[in-house]
Amino acid sequence: MSALSEFGRAAWGAFRWLVTAPFVNRRIRDHASNRTEAWEMLSAHSKVLLDTWRVDVTLDGPTPPPGVGCVVCYNESSFADVFAYPLSIWPYVDRSAAADSYEFIPYAKAAMEKAQIEPVPRGNRNGTDALIQRMVEAVRAGDRLTWGGEGGLSGIDGVKRFRIGAALIAIQAGAPIVPLAFFGGHYTLRLGSVRVKPGTIRARFGTPIPTDGLTVDDARALMGRVQREVTALYDALRLESGFQSPKLP
């Protein structure tokens, strides 16, 4: 596959997604009657982009059962992982957090409300604390929440250090953390690249990690464990996909 072809598919797919995003968001706002319908529309929108990029998505591992509150904590290496996210896991979660930058897309705020996706207010400690408390109550009520561990796209073939937000929510809600690894985004569309390669993004759920008996003082240690579990899942997916581990400097 030529570099020009890879660039052309990347550019055309991104252009189509950006141009159609406001219309999809408005349709969700006006016509989605519940969260499931909203997520189905978001997933269809992402699928058009990934089909243009010739990127497939698979999912395996023990999925979280409905009605049992938990915090699903995951990694993301590139924008390809971002678009694989709704295609892979939306039937197995009830509520999500996302970067507040998505709100700049027209009608996105209304669409996110319908899909029960709450923006994380970057640089606003009071706002973030309030969001965490809302998420704690939702998980206590039985929602399956997704929360990015790295706080953004890592841009590496691996898993960066996890922040403690997911642990704070899980500990205060008395709920387990479910590790989830995404692998393949770094190989299909590296962060900062303008070329997309055909491939598969694989997502895998791991074994839930209990938080019984933990306090918020244990949040850092808990996230260290979650990060190690996600890294192990990521490394297993890399090996199964036929890629070698990156060389250490």
N, C-alpha and C positions, 0 to 999 in steps of 0.2 A: 504494500500500500504506500503510495507516494506521500511525501510531506504535504504537497499541495492539496491532495484529496483529504488528508486528515484535517488540515486547516479548514478546508471548505465545509466539511461536515460539522466541525465544531462551531464555526461561525454561523452557519445556517440554522443549526439546532438552537443555539442560544438566541439568535435573532427572533426566530419563531416563538420561542417561549416568552421572551420579553414583550413582544408585540401583543401576544394573545393573553398574557397574564391579567391585565385589567378587565378584560371581558369575562374571563373565567371567574375572577374574584367577584365581579358584579353578579354573574349568574348564580354563584353560591349564595351571595347575600340575598338575592331576590327569590330563589327557587329551592334552596336546600331546606328541608323541613326539620332535619336533625343532623347530628354529628356524622352519622354513617354516610348520608347522602353528600355532605360536604367533603368528606375524605375521599369518597369515590370520584368526585369531580377533580380534586387535587391530584389523585393518583393517575387519572386518565391524562391530565395535563402533563404530568411528569413522564408518563409512558411515551407520549408523542416525541418528547425531547430525546429520551434514551433510545427509542427506535431509530430516530434520525442518526444518532451517534453509533448505532449498532452495538448497544450495550444491554446485556441481559441481567436479570436479577434473580437470585435464588435465596431461599431461607430454609434453615433447619434448626434443630435443637428443641428442647422442651419449652413450648410457648406458655406464657403466664395465663392461668385460667381466669375467666371473667368473675367479677364479684369479690376477688381476693386482692386487696390493696397491695401494691408494690411500687418500687421505683426502678425502672429499666434504665441502666446507665450504659452509654455507648460511646464509641470513638467515631471520628470523621476525618479523613485525610484530604478530601478534595470535594469540589462541587458535584462530581459524579455521585459521591456517596450521599450528598444532600438530596438529590433527585431519586436515588434508589430507596431512600428512607420511607416515603409514603407507599411505594409499591410493595415493600416487603413486610412491614410490620403493622400497618394501620388496623387490621382486624383484631390485633392482640393488645391494643392499648386504648385508653379512654381519654387521656388528657396529655398535652405536650407543652413544652416550653421551646421557644425559638428566639433567635436574635431579633432585636427590635428594629434592625435595619430593613427587614421585610415590610415594615409598615409604610415605607416610602412608595411602594408600588400602589397605584390607585386601587381603592376598594379592598386592599389587603386586610386592613384592620377589621372590617366587617366580616370578611370571609374567615379570618382567624377566629373570631368570636363564635361563628357558626360551627367551626371545626374543633372548638375548645382547645385552641393553641394560644397560649399566653406569651406575649413578648417579654423578654428579660431586659429590664431597663439598665443598660450599661452606664456605669458612672453615677448611678443613683442608689446609694446604699439603703436609704429608707424605702425606696420603691422595691428594691430587690428583697429586703426583709419582709415587706408586706406580701410580695409574691410567694415567697417561701412558706409563709404562714397559710396562705390560701391553698397551696399545694399540700401542706401537711393535713389540712382538714379534708381535702378531696381524697387523699390516700387512705386516711382513717375511715372514710365512708365507703371504701372499696374500689376506688379508681386505680387503674394501672397507668402510672405516669412515666413519660420518657423525659430524660434529662441528660444533655450532653456532658460527658465527663471532662473534656479538655477545655470547654468554654469557647470553642471555635475550631476552625479547620487546622489540622496539624501540619499538613504539607509534607509529611514524611512517610516512609514505608515502615510504619510502626505505630506505637501508641505513646503520646506525650503524657506528661504528669497530669493527673486528674485533680481538679479543684474539689472543694469539699461540699458544694451545694447539695448534691444528691444524698450524701451521707447525713447532712443536717435534716433533710426532709424525712428520710427513712427512719432515722433514730427517733425523731420527735413523733412520728406517726406510728412507731412500733411495728414497722413493716420491713420485709426483706428487700434487698437490692438484687436485681437480676442483671448480671453482666450480659452485654450484647456487643459482638464485634462485627464491624464492616470491613471486608477486605476486597480490594480490586480497584478502588477509585484512584489510587496512586499510579496504577499501571495503565488505566484507560485515559485519565485526564489529570496530569499532575498539576498541583496548585501553581498558578502563574503561567501555565503553558497555553498555547493557542492551537494545540493539536490534540485530537482525540483518537484513540486506537480502539478498534472493536474488541470486546471482551466481556467478561462476566463479573458482576459485583456480587459477592456472597456475604450473606448475613447469617450469624449463628447465635442463638440464645445459649447461655450457660446455666449452671446450677444456681438457684437462688442462694444468697448469702444472708443469714439471719442477723437481726440486730437486737435480739433479746438481751436485756441486761446492760446495754450500752447507753452512755450519756453523750451529750454533745462534745464533751472533752475527748471522746474516742473517735471523732469524725475524721481526723487526719489519718489515723492508723487504719480505719475502715476503708477509706478511699485508696490507701496504698494497696490493700488486699484486692479491692475491686479492679484497680488498674492492672495488677498482676494477672488476675483471672481473664480480663479482656485481652491482655497481651498474649496469654497462652492460647486463647481462642484464635486470635489473629495469626499467630505463628503457625498453628495447625492448619488454618485455611490456606496460608501461603504455601505450605508444604504440599497439601493435597492438590493445589492448583498448579504445581510444577514449577514454582518460582524458588530461587535460592534466597537464603537470608542475606541481607545487605552486609557488605564487609565493614568491619569496625575500623575506625581510623587508627 
